[in-house]
């Protein structure tokens, strides 16, 4: 099995380590200092679950699509920031000869609607999405650390395409130590993660705190409650569905289980702000604003949070 992983951040290196542990042939598309670090040191997965270390000779690193051999990959994992999706989808279309006939693209990203970039160029039977709620950080450029875990990785098709060919991927990730499963409810799971990330990620970055601290302050709780309420208003006005009847039902599990399970985690948005990099806010609260405008729903608190993150980014 030949897998191309596009995105050499914490999730990409973590999944690359998982698949290498199961004897898959792994190639990573990476550039700059990260590509150099992987070429010199290989990759590692540390933290929770099984730890792995692979030498530089156990995987390939490509810095240009032109370098990649034709007819090579069975699967492509998209683990980059969502800000790169426009470029990645165009490049994969331009260099689609690197993909085998029955290739599958699996999108392991935050947010909702990321598949839309790839559906412009590829058939829906080739495009799949994953919900990742496991916490990864990257203490070094070639190292992924699993910091928190609350639910299995889930893989499925928003377009209801057949998922039989994905079971082997789920099994391999599970065997590597991180539980993974195939689901028919990937749209609901992605909305569940949207609720979680949109409430926690930007506010934690703005206030410079971890997830847990946000639930110990009545003012931040009020903001998160309003973000969640607005997202449910959008869902109810649209064709989408989720697992909970209303926002109050979701808030019960949010405050009693989801946040406590990930109490010490600092969001990817926080990490991006600390490194003065563009965040994924457009795929989170930005998507809520887009859908709010489409369905004529008031999402003013999501817009305020979005504008605050954009204001911070504007100073980089």
FENPE-V271546 format. One record per backbone hydrogen bond with DSSP energy under -0.5 kcal/mol. NH is the residue of the N-H (numbers start at 0). CO is the residue of the C=O. Records with the same first field share a line. If there is no record, write none. Layout:
NH = CO ; CO
This chain:
2 = 0 ; 24
3 = 74
4 = 2 ; 26
5 = 3 ; 76
6 = 4 ; 28
12 = 8
13 = 9
14 = 10
15 = 11
16 = 12
17 = 13
18 = 14
19 = 15
20 = 16
21 = 17 ; 18
22 = 19
23 = 18
24 = 0
25 = 23
26 = 2
27 = 59
28 = 4
29 = 27 ; 61
33 = 30
34 = 30
35 = 31
36 = 32
37 = 33
38 = 34
39 = 35
40 = 36
41 = 37
42 = 53
43 = 141
44 = 51
45 = 143
47 = 145
51 = 44
53 = 42
57 = 54
58 = 55
59 = 25
61 = 27
66 = 63
67 = 64
70 = 96
71 = 97
72 = 97
73 = 1
74 = 1
75 = 103
76 = 3
77 = 75 ; 105
78 = 5 ; 76
79 = 5
83 = 80
84 = 81
87 = 83
88 = 84
89 = 85
90 = 86
91 = 87
92 = 88
93 = 89
94 = 90
95 = 92
97 = 94
98 = 95
99 = 72
102 = 99
103 = 73
104 = 125
105 = 75 ; 103
106 = 127
107 = 77 ; 105
108 = 106 ; 129
111 = 282
115 = 112
116 = 113
117 = 113
118 = 114
119 = 115
120 = 117
121 = 117
125 = 122
126 = 123
127 = 104
128 = 155
129 = 106
130 = 153
131 = 129
132 = 130
134 = 147
135 = 133
136 = 144
138 = 136
139 = 142
142 = 139
143 = 43
144 = 136
145 = 45 ; 143
146 = 134 ; 144
147 = 134
152 = 178
153 = 130
154 = 180
155 = 128
159 = 156
165 = 162
166 = 163
169 = 165
170 = 166
171 = 167
172 = 168
173 = 169
174 = 170
175 = 171
176 = 173
177 = 172
178 = 176
180 = 152
182 = 154
188 = 184
189 = 185
190 = 186
191 = 187
192 = 188
193 = 189
194 = 190
195 = 191
196 = 192
197 = 193
198 = 194
199 = 195
200 = 196
201 = 196
203 = 199
204 = 200
205 = 201
206 = 202
207 = 203
208 = 203
210 = 264
211 = 262
213 = 209 ; 210
214 = 210 ; 211
215 = 212
216 = 213
220 = 216
221 = 217
222 = 218
223 = 219
224 = 220
225 = 221
226 = 222
227 = 223
228 = 224
229 = 225
230 = 226
231 = 227
232 = 228
233 = 229
234 = 230
235 = 231
236 = 232
237 = 233 ; 234
249 = 245
250 = 246
251 = 247
252 = 248
253 = 249
254 = 250
255 = 251
256 = 252
257 = 252
258 = 253
260 = 256
261 = 257 ; 258
262 = 259
264 = 261
270 = 266
271 = 267
272 = 268
273 = 269
274 = 270
275 = 272
276 = 271
282 = 279
283 = 279 ; 280
285 = 280
286 = 283
287 = 283
288 = 284
289 = 285
290 = 286
291 = 287
292 = 288
293 = 289
294 = 290
295 = 291
296 = 291
298 = 296
302 = 298
303 = 299
304 = 300
305 = 301
306 = 302
307 = 303
308 = 304
309 = 305
310 = 306
311 = 307
312 = 308
313 = 309
314 = 311
315 = 312
